[in-house]
Amino acid sequence: MFTGLIQEQGKVTKITRRGHTIELTCEASEHLLDNYQIGDSMAINGTCLTAIAINNRSFCVEMMPETYRRTTFSQMKVGDLVNLERALPYNGRLEGHLVTGHIDGTTHLVQKRIQENAFVFVFALPTTFRGEIISQGSVAINGVSLTVTATTEQTFSVSLIPHSKEQTNLGKLIQGQSVNIETDLLGKYVKAQGICKK
């Protein structure tokens, strides 16, 4: 389980693809990797992945075809910056919102604009996410916990403070670029029970 509060940005240093299986090596700080062990979880751009190899400045994870299908990792390149968050310890503070690291799918940036101190990002709203993304609800975009500020039939919007823009890879997004999406856990259950009409 994660909170959607990004601890740092890492850099992809190696990608090995075998069909729809990906082995990815990511550079991170010694501080983030302190006491991190093989078998531990790390959210990379919001995707919960398991370490299969570690040294003091990098770690390696392996992804199966399901992850390839649901995420943006199929498009990733060496040198890309990724958002990193270690799993939440049971005695840790819960801020942000509950994020499982199980990506629901992807969407793309439609528009971004500045509104005083806020950076407003507008994303396409796939029909499969309708009823799970609502105004003032929570959403994780590339693993970043955000509040939905508005929705239409085709789009949803979020706002970032300057800190979130600088500390995550969302600030570098360009129009049309794809991102990983995890909708709100409670919204999924509400929709599954047929309570939500959309």
Backbone as a ProteinNet text record, in pm:
[ID]
protein_1_A
[PRIMARY]
MFTGLIQEQGKVTKITRRGHTIELTCEASEHLLDNYQIGDSMAINGTCLTAIAINNRSFCVEMMPETYRRTTFSQMKVGDLVNLERALPYNGRLEGHLVTGHIDGTTHLVQKRIQENAFVFVFALPTTFRGEIISQGSVAINGVSLTVTATTEQTFSVSLIPHSKEQTNLGKLIQGQSVNIETDLLGKYVKAQGICKK
[TERTIARY]
84.6	0	88.5	40	115.9	25.2	84.2	7.6	-6.6	75.7	73.7	156.7	235.5	327.5	466.3	513.1	637	757.1	847	965.3	1080.4	1092.8	1194.8	1172.1	1244.9	1245.4	1370.9	1352.7	1464.4	1486	1598.2	1628.6	1639.3	1572.9	1581	1718.4	1794	1928.9	1942	1846.7	1854.2	1714.9	1683.4	1556.8	1585.8	1539.7	1552.1	1411.9	1378.7	1246.2	1256.3	1171	1157.8	1009.2	967	824	754.6	655.3	584.2	629.8	749.1	811.5	922.6	927.3	1026.5	1105.8	1237.9	1324.8	1381.2	1359	1393.9	1485	1594.6	1685.9	1672.3	1661.3	1636.4	1738	1794.1	1886.2	1806.1	1847.8	1781.1	1885.4	1846.7	1941.3	1968.4	2084.4	2115.9	2014.5	1966.4	1867.8	1739.9	1688.8	1566.1	1586.6	1705.6	1731.9	1786.3	1798.9	1845.6	1749	1800.3	1721.5	1623.2	1634.1	1549.4	1609.1	1525.1	1575	1506.1	1570.6	1508.9	1375.1	1272	1137.6	1052.2	1114.8	1038.2	969.7	865	788.3	837.3	822.1	847.2	743.6	680.3	590.2	672.3	674.2	743.4	636.1	626.3	516.4	381.8	370.5	245	222.5	313.9	298.5	376.2	309.5	374.8	456.6	588.8	679.6	772.7	824.2	905.8	1052	1139.3	1282.8	1335.2	1413	1476.8	1629.1	1680.9	1824.6	1842.9	1943.3	1966.2	2115.3	2160.1	2288.1	2266.3	2372.3	2350.4	2294.7	2295.2	2244.9	2143.8	2105	2005.7	1935.7	1823.6	1749.2	1686.2	1653.9	1598.7	1465.7	1367.6	1236.5	1202.2	1109	1063.7	913.6	867.3	724.9	672.5	550.8	488	401.2	350.4	271	150.4	86.1	-29.3	11.8	128	178.6	211.1	271.4	303.5	176.3	70.1	-55.1	-124.4	-118.3	-196.2	-124.4	6.4	84.5	157.5	230.5	310	451	483.2	619.8	660	564.1	596.7	659.9	636.5	689.6	814.1	854.1	961.7	1096.9	1184.5	1317.6	1422.6	1544.7	1656.3	1674.9	1693.5	1708.4	1581.3	1466.1	1340.5	1343.5	1280	1264.6	1132.2	1134.8	1015.1	991.4	865.3	828.8	845.5	908.9	935.6	871.9	811	759.6	772.4	835.5	841.3	708.2	684.6	558.9	543.4	419.3	386.3	402.3	486.4	493.7	364.7	329.4	203.7	200.9	317.9	321.2	351.3	341.1	370.4	249.3	273.2	165.8	96.1	-35.8	-114	-155.4	-87	-125.2	-163.8	-183.3	-226.7	-357.7	-364.2	-479.2	-431.1	-515.6	-476	-457.8	-336.2	-300.2	-246.2	-301.5	-260.8	-138.5	-114.2	-7.6	-53	-183.4	-240.5	-300.8	-230.4	-270.2	-394.1	-491	-614.6	-601.4	-511.8	-492.8	-417.6	-421.8	-350.5	-446	-401.7	-470.5	-363.8	-404.6	-305.8	-342	-240.1	-258.2	-321.1	-429.2	-498.9	-451.2	-431.5	-397.6	-336.4	-248.4	-205	-198.4	-229.9	-232	-199.3	-166.5	-134.3	-253.1	-287.5	-394.7	-340.9	-289	-220.1	-104.8	-108.4	3.4	-17.2	-128.9	-161.7	-129.7	-90.4	-69.8	-183.9	-271.3	-390.6	-361.3	-383	-361.6	-496.3	-526.1	-650.3	-615.2	-677.7	-652.1	-779.1	-760.5	-874.2	-933	-1065	-1135.4	-1188.8	-1115.7	-1164.3	-1298.2	-1382.4	-1514.8	-1505.9	-1399.2	-1385.4	-1365.7	-1321.7	-1298.5	-1417.7	-1520	-1633.4	-1703.6	-1737	-1794.2	-1689.5	-1562.2	-1452.9	-1371.1	-1384.7	-1316.8	-1424.2	-1435	-1538.3	-1475.5	-1540.7	-1492.5	-1477.3	-1363.7	-1324	-1288.7	-1289.4	-1241.7	-1090.7	-1034.6	-890.3	-854.9	-736.5	-682.9	-531.2	-466.1	-320.2	-276.8	-196.1	-144.9	5.9	57	198.2	238	142.1	168.3	150.2	116.4	101.7	-42.7	-62.1	-195.6	-245.8	-360	-415	-566.2	-619	-763.2	-817.6	-924.4	-989.5	-1063.5	-1033.4	-1096.1	-1218.9	-1226.8	-1342.9	-1347.7	-1467.2	-1485.1	-1585	-1568	-1667.8	-1691.5	-1769.8	-1791.1	-1663	-1571.9	-1451	-1321.2	-1321.3	-1196.5	-1213	-1098.8	-1096.1	-972.4	-979	-871.5	-819.9	-691.3	-628	-541.1	-509.2	-421.8	-303.3	-186.3	-62.8	-10.2	36.6	110.3	252.4	327.3	463	551.1	539.2	620.1	595.4	468.6	435	483.1	477	523.9	673.8	749	894.7	944.5	874.2	921.3	877	794.9	746.6	770.6	747.9	767.5	645.7	541	423	452.5	543.1	575.5	636.4	692.4	758.7	666.6	541.2	448.8	423.7	410.4	373.7	240	171.6	40.9	47.4	-44.2	-49.7	26.6	108.5	189.5	102.3	132.8	54.3	102.4	8.2	37.8	-36.3	14	-53.3	-161.1	-273.5	-385.9	-428.1	-443.4	-511.6	-627.1	-748.3	-864.3	-882	-969.9	-989.2	-1044.9	-984.2	-1022.2	-1169.6	-1217.6	-1357.2	-1450.8	-1409.2	-1491.2	-1511.9	-1409.3	-1421.8	-1530.7	-1531.2	-1629.4	-1771	-1782.4	-1913.9	-1966.2	-1879.9	-1919.1	-1953.8	-1875.2	-1897.4	-2031.9	-2076.9	-2204.4	-2322.9	-2294.8	-2402.2	-2465.5	-2397	-2454.5	-2439.8	-2328.3	-2302.8	-2366.2	-2437.8	-2510.3	-2421	-2310.1	-2224.2	-2132.9
-118.7	0	124.2	229.3	353.1	471.6	590.6	711.7	805.1	786.9	878.9	1003.9	1004.3	1114.7	1071.3	1129.6	1086.9	1124	1027.1	1050.9	1110.4	1069.6	1128.5	1081.5	1144.6	1099.3	1016.2	901.8	817.5	824.4	770.5	769.7	626.3	597.4	465.6	452.8	350.5	332.6	213.3	120.2	2.7	-56	-96.2	-162.7	-284.4	-400.3	-522.7	-572.9	-582.2	-628.1	-765.3	-855.1	-987.6	-1008.7	-977.1	-980	-872.5	-912.2	-818.6	-829.4	-880.3	-884.2	-779.7	-701	-594.1	-609.9	-599.1	-588.2	-446.8	-373.8	-232.1	-203.2	-130.5	-87.2	62.4	104.8	244.6	294.6	410.3	474.7	551.8	541.7	612.3	650.8	732	777.1	666.7	674.9	580	592.9	715.4	737.7	658.2	664.2	591.5	441.1	394.6	250.7	195.2	279.7	233.2	127.7	11.4	-102.2	-160	-118.8	-175.1	-309.2	-413	-548.2	-613.9	-717.1	-796.7	-851.2	-836	-877.8	-763.8	-647.5	-531.4	-463	-387.7	-317.2	-173.9	-125.4	15	54.6	169.3	221.4	305.2	265	337.6	393.1	526.1	591	531.3	500.7	452.1	303.4	230.7	86.7	11.7	-71.5	-149.3	-261.3	-255.3	-353.1	-406.8	-528.3	-598.3	-598.6	-564.4	-562.3	-703.9	-724.8	-855.3	-845.2	-721.5	-698.6	-556.2	-535.5	-404.3	-382.9	-257	-215.3	-80.8	-13.2	105.8	224.9	222.5	335.7	297.6	171.5	133.4	4.4	-20.7	-144.3	-188.7	-316.3	-375.2	-442.3	-424.2	-488	-559.5	-652.2	-726.7	-711.6	-687.4	-669	-778.1	-822.5	-926.4	-863.5	-942.4	-887.8	-805	-840.2	-762.5	-619.1	-602.1	-468	-393.5	-461.8	-403.7	-350.5	-426.9	-390.6	-270.9	-262.2	-161.7	-28.6	-23.1	93.5	157.6	262.7	333	275.9	169.6	117.3	65.5	28.6	-16.6	95.6	222.4	338.3	397.1	342.3	403.5	388.6	490.1	492.1	510.2	463.3	488.3	639.1	685.6	827.9	893.6	826	882.7	896.1	1002.4	1020.8	960	889.8	822.5	862.5	863.9	892.8	767.3	782.1	668.1	688	581.3	579.6	438.3	429	299.3	268.9	140.1	98.4	161.5	188	250.5	150	180.1	90.3	101	-7.2	-7.5	95.4	136.1	237.7	376.5	389.8	517.6	608.6	736.3	833.8	818.6	817.5	808	948.8	1000.3	1127.1	1095.5	1194	1163.8	1085.4	971.2	881.7	738.5	642	502.7	467.9	429.2	394	251.6	164.6	23.9	-4.2	81.9	53.5	-38.3	-62.8	-145.9	-52.6	-32.8	63.6	14.8	105.9	72.1	87	174	197.4	327.5	377.2	500.6	602	725.8	832	930.1	1042.7	1137.1	1280.2	1364.9	1505.8	1578.5	1648.8	1726.4	1871.3	1926.6	2068.6	2094.9	2195.3	2244.3	2395.7	2457.1	2602.1	2645.7	2772.2	2828.3	2908.8	2889.3	2964.8	3015.1	3138.4	3196.3	3103.5	3045.3	2959.7	2813.1	2783	2643.4	2612.4	2488.1	2436.6	2338.9	2375.6	2296	2203.1	2073	1971.2	1908.8	1905.4	1845.3	1717.2	1607.1	1476.5	1423	1340.8	1271.5	1174.4	1161.3	1071	952	839.4	720.3	674.4	618.2	574.8	471	390.8	287.6	346.8	473.1	536.7	618.2	632.5	713.8	651.9	735.1	688.2	658.4	647	624.9	752.2	848.1	977.1	1083.8	1146.4	1246.2	1371.7	1484.7	1610.8	1600.5	1643.4	1638.7	1497.8	1401.8	1268.1	1259.8	1145.5	1125.2	1045	1073.3	997.1	997.4	888.8	883.8	887	986.7	1002.9	985.4	882.7	844.3	829.6	782.6	758.4	877.1	993.6	1115.9	1128.9	1138.9	1155.6	1296.8	1306.1	1436.8	1438.3	1558.5	1578.2	1620.9	1557.1	1593.8	1726	1825.4	1957.3	1976.4	1904.8	1917.9	1798.3	1766.8	1661	1707.4	1656.1	1670.4	1529.8	1517.2	1386	1329.8	1418.8	1374.7	1394.5	1478.1	1513.1	1520.1	1519.8	1554.9	1639.8	1723.4	1816.9	1798	1825	1828.9	1954.2	1998.1	2114.2	2075.4	2125.2	2098.8	2228.2	2222	2334	2328.1	2439.2	2437.6	2325.3	2290.8	2183.7	2051.4	2016.5	1889.8	1889.2	2003.2	2013	1987.7	2041.3	2029.8	1894.5	1833.4	1710.7	1584	1597.1	1480	1500.2	1394.6	1407.9	1466.2	1501.9	1559.9	1696.9	1770.9	1904.1	1903.2	1789.6	1779.1	1722.5	1693.4	1637.4	1735.6	1681.7	1762.1	1712.1	1797.9	1763.4	1634.3	1543	1415.2	1303.8	1337.2	1235.5	1148.7	1019.9	924.6	915.4	885.2	867.9	745.7	690.9	581.4	638.4	570.6	615	503.1	540.2	452.9	532.2	488.3	558.8	525.2	600.4	586.7	448.8	387.7	252.7	245.4	343.5	342.8	359.7	443.1	463.7	335.6	250.9	122.6	35.9	31.2	-53.2	2.8	135.7	197.9	164.5	177.2	148.2	0	-87.4	-232	-273.4	-199.9	-233	-171.5	-97	-39.2	82.2	141.3	259.2	381.6	385.7	498.3	471.8	567.9	547.9	558.1	635.6	654.8	536.3
0	0	0	-68.6	-82.7	-50.6	-48	-17	-135.3	-238.6	-351	-326.9	-218.4	-191.7	-237.3	-344.4	-409.2	-322.8	-304.2	-221.5	-300.9	-426.2	-512.2	-655.2	-747.4	-886.4	-910.2	-973.5	-1011.3	-1161.5	-1206.4	-1349.6	-1399.1	-1510.5	-1572.4	-1639.3	-1599.8	-1653.3	-1747.1	-1741.6	-1829.1	-1845.8	-1967.4	-1997.3	-2083	-2038.6	-2117.7	-2147.2	-2275.5	-2315.7	-2380	-2334.3	-2394.4	-2420	-2543.3	-2572.5	-2491	-2411.2	-2324.9	-2180	-2159.8	-2027.4	-2024.8	-1918.7	-1907.6	-1778.3	-1789.9	-1672.8	-1674.7	-1567.3	-1563.6	-1445.4	-1471.5	-1366.3	-1348.2	-1223.8	-1192	-1089.9	-1116.6	-1023.3	-918.5	-793	-683.1	-579.7	-482.9	-381.4	-278.9	-214.4	-106.9	5.5	28.2	134.8	108.4	-15.7	-46.9	-38.8	-76.7	-80.4	50.7	152.2	282.7	337.5	369.7	422.3	320.1	195.9	89.9	48.9	38.8	17.3	-102.4	-155.9	-261.4	-210.3	-290.3	-249.6	-199.2	-169	-123.6	-241.4	-209.1	-311.9	-329.2	-451.8	-484.7	-588.9	-568.6	-670.7	-767.3	-894.2	-999.9	-1092.7	-1096.5	-1169.2	-1129	-999.3	-944.3	-954	-1016.1	-1035.4	-928.8	-851.2	-746.8	-811.1	-788.5	-847.4	-739.9	-762.4	-663.7	-704.9	-610.5	-638.1	-656.4	-764.4	-785.8	-774.2	-770.5	-751	-700.7	-613.9	-552.7	-532.2	-553.9	-498.2	-430.5	-388	-305.8	-382	-515.3	-592	-699.5	-708.1	-808	-766.8	-831.7	-807.7	-938.9	-945.3	-1067.5	-1035.4	-1124.9	-1110.5	-1240.6	-1231.4	-1349.2	-1362.1	-1484.5	-1509.9	-1600.8	-1571.9	-1652.1	-1761.6	-1855.6	-1966.4	-1923	-1812.8	-1765.7	-1733.5	-1670.1	-1639.7	-1767.9	-1862.7	-1993.6	-2060.1	-2050.7	-2117.7	-2052.8	-1921.4	-1848.9	-1826.8	-1847.3	-1807	-1925.7	-1894.4	-1995.7	-2008.4	-1936.9	-1940.1	-2078.3	-2158.7	-2295.1	-2377.7	-2337.4	-2410	-2343.7	-2229.6	-2151	-2219	-2195.3	-2253.8	-2144.9	-2171.6	-2081.3	-2068.5	-1946.1	-1918.5	-1869.4	-1885	-1836.1	-1684.6	-1634.4	-1490.6	-1447.4	-1335.1	-1283.9	-1139.2	-1099.5	-961.2	-876.5	-760	-672.1	-534.9	-485.1	-348.1	-292.5	-176.7	-109.3	-42.9	-18.1	42.9	180.4	217.4	345	458.8	561.4	676.1	757.8	825.2	900.6	1012.3	1060.3	1165.4	1109	975.9	911.7	908.3	877.8	867.3	733.5	736.2	613.6	571.7	470.2	410.6	266.1	181.7	46	51	-18.2	-6	-27.5	1.3	-12.8	-159.9	-194.6	-331.7	-329.8	-412.6	-410.4	-497.1	-595.5	-691.3	-803.4	-812.2	-918.2	-1023.1	-1132.3	-1233.9	-1308.6	-1324	-1394	-1544.7	-1587.1	-1729.7	-1750	-1871.4	-1904	-1965.1	-1963.3	-2035.2	-2082.2	-2140.9	-2192.4	-2155.1	-2151.6	-2119.2	-2238.1	-2210.5	-2313.3	-2313.1	-2193.6	-2182.7	-2045.7	-2037	-1907	-1911.6	-1798	-1790.8	-1648.3	-1633.5	-1502.1	-1452.4	-1324.3	-1260.6	-1126.1	-1127.5	-1012.1	-971	-850	-808.4	-846.3	-910.4	-943.2	-1089.6	-1111.4	-1246.2	-1273.7	-1364.5	-1393.3	-1510.5	-1488.4	-1591	-1626.6	-1755.6	-1803.9	-1878.5	-1837.6	-1897.8	-1963.3	-2065.4	-2126.3	-2025	-2026.8	-1935.3	-2014.3	-2012.9	-2083.4	-2026.6	-2111.4	-2066.7	-1955.7	-1954.8	-1851.3	-1712.3	-1703.6	-1573.7	-1525.6	-1607.7	-1566.8	-1446.1	-1352.2	-1226.6	-1121.9	-1162.8	-1068.3	-1047.2	-1139.3	-1126.6	-1117.3	-999.4	-975.4	-915.7	-933	-878.4	-726.2	-675.9	-534.1	-486.6	-576.8	-544	-562.2	-530.8	-541.2	-665.3	-719.1	-830.6	-817.2	-858.7	-861.8	-1007.9	-1043	-1178.7	-1173.8	-1242.3	-1230.1	-1083.2	-1002.9	-861.7	-771.2	-826.4	-746.3	-700	-569.5	-512.3	-539.3	-609.1	-645.9	-626.1	-610.5	-599.7	-735.4	-777.8	-903.5	-881.9	-964.5	-947.2	-1034.5	-1145.3	-1234.2	-1328	-1374	-1474.4	-1579.5	-1701.2	-1806.9	-1861.4	-1966.2	-2026.1	-2086.4	-2128.8	-2198.8	-2121	-2015.6	-1947.8	-1797.2	-1728.3	-1586.1	-1561.6	-1457.9	-1428.3	-1287.2	-1269.3	-1138.5	-1132.1	-1011.2	-993.1	-907.6	-944.3	-869.5	-811.2	-687.3	-632.1	-688.9	-683.8	-740.4	-686.1	-557.1	-498.6	-570.5	-591.7	-658.4	-802	-867.2	-1005.4	-1013.4	-918.7	-922.8	-872.8	-777.9	-714.3	-785.5	-889.4	-963	-1112.7	-1189.5	-1334.4	-1406.3	-1330.6	-1394.5	-1453.9	-1390.5	-1440.6	-1579	-1619.5	-1750.3	-1858.3	-1822.8	-1921.1	-2034	-2154.5	-2269.8	-2323.5	-2397.3	-2451.1	-2532.6	-2504.1	-2573.7	-2504.8	-2405.1	-2336.9	-2246.7	-2242.3	-2164.1	-2019.8	-1930.1	-1788	-1735.6	-1624.7	-1555.4	-1463.5	-1457.7	-1374.6	-1279.7	-1152.5	-1056.1	-997.6	-1023.8	-971.4	-822.9	-758.4	-614.1	-578.1	-478.6	-436.6	-396.6	-321.2	-278.7	-398	-493.6	-612.9	-691.6	-694.1	-765.5	-703.1	-569.5	-501.4	-516.4	-510.6	-530.6	-670	-770.2	-907.8	-925	-861.4	-874.2	-814.5	-713.4	-649.3	-722.8	-829.9	-909.5	-847.5	-748.2	-682.2	-772.2	-846.3	-935.2	-1071.2	-1125.9	-1250.5	-1372.6	-1363.8	-1481	-1501.3
[MASK]
++++++++++++++++++++++++++++++++++++++++++++++++++++++++++++++++++++++++++++++++++++++++++++++++++++++++++++++++++++++++++++++++++++++++++++++++++++++++++++++++++++++++++++++++++++++++++++++++++++++

